[in-house]
């Protein structure tokens, strides 16, 4: 008991010290560096970054530091170099979700694996304070034993499309089977009736040695139709699975794909997750020469690594922007501009082998930013033009309010001009009482203009667009998710403000006339 008390006291003291570091950083506001603070907390130290206290305080810090910009907090956790990103990002996301809900995730929320199932669990935890009141799908012990015995009989025969009852009583649908050739274990991927995804390893007993049926496929997950495109996020018939590639050196091959994608890929045990559908696994025996080369892998990345000297480019297609390289196991890897996903590819042509189209109106190749609509491009252009007009007019309004030369505020930015006008307006009389609302709208729309014009944009599912850029003041990456309706609203608001500006400009001129002393006769 004393040992437990001593450990508890020591943990409290360590946590208090970590919270002091986090508090000092938060008090510095925008002047603080989030990644440097996380490093000070130990979140990048592999010896301690998986500790509960370190991850908990790190998540608490990020949720507080980015309370007004939750997406930036989640991205900071997910892309922290040398960090235990799985733990840190999940805890940060949980805290931000508790504060903001999930609307700020936009189209990203439904893209999370088992999102409906996770939402249902969260709702149940809130709605059922007495957890014992919930009905268990297992029933009594005899029913559980019956399901378990049936599972043991059915599991070795499970194939893609198989259906049955899981040991706890929930019904399942098999969506993927990992037919490993190096050991007598197969991994099956199940979709349970309430939306949960389950991976189960089944040891197979073979009476006689046998060769794999398809020697030309080393990506070991099988599907009814192996030509579907993972990048479409919609496997056939609503099924999904994980493509697992065996490798001679998990560390070397993982590092190769990390360089291609421009991010770290953590290794867990004998497996590394390159994308949601593409996993690497250490082979139990050395792959034979050419064994892996019969399969091609395609990666869609935002910035292809064309200038990296440590990657040898075997081919380049100017029309599609596709580069071809080889991974350490000899697999052909095609790198295409676009969102970061992975896909399995067979030797026969697929939909992804067609030339990437060009927008007829914008004439911007789709491999540059993805399938951004012409309306989006037009909206960004209109927003940029109208906001430039509004910014110039705000400068003219300040000059009229203060009766100064046109060059007086030439170096001021949009936000500074709005602030100056807001401060000056009350001194000009009661007619300016509603100007504060106009200034608030102008400031908001000009800030959104900066995101629209300066962000790197890519399309997301559900009609959303995801943009991000480096904040020049803080050096942190900021992100924005917009719909086409948001862009339309921005343009409409800019038009309205430019029209209303005429009223305030004329009022400023009349205020100056009223303020002039009468002329001497």
Order of alpha helices (4+ residues) and beta strands (2+ residues): alpha-alpha-alpha-alpha-alpha-alpha-alpha-beta-beta-beta-beta-beta-beta-alpha-beta-beta-beta-beta-beta-beta-beta-beta-alpha-alpha-alpha-alpha-beta-beta-beta-alpha
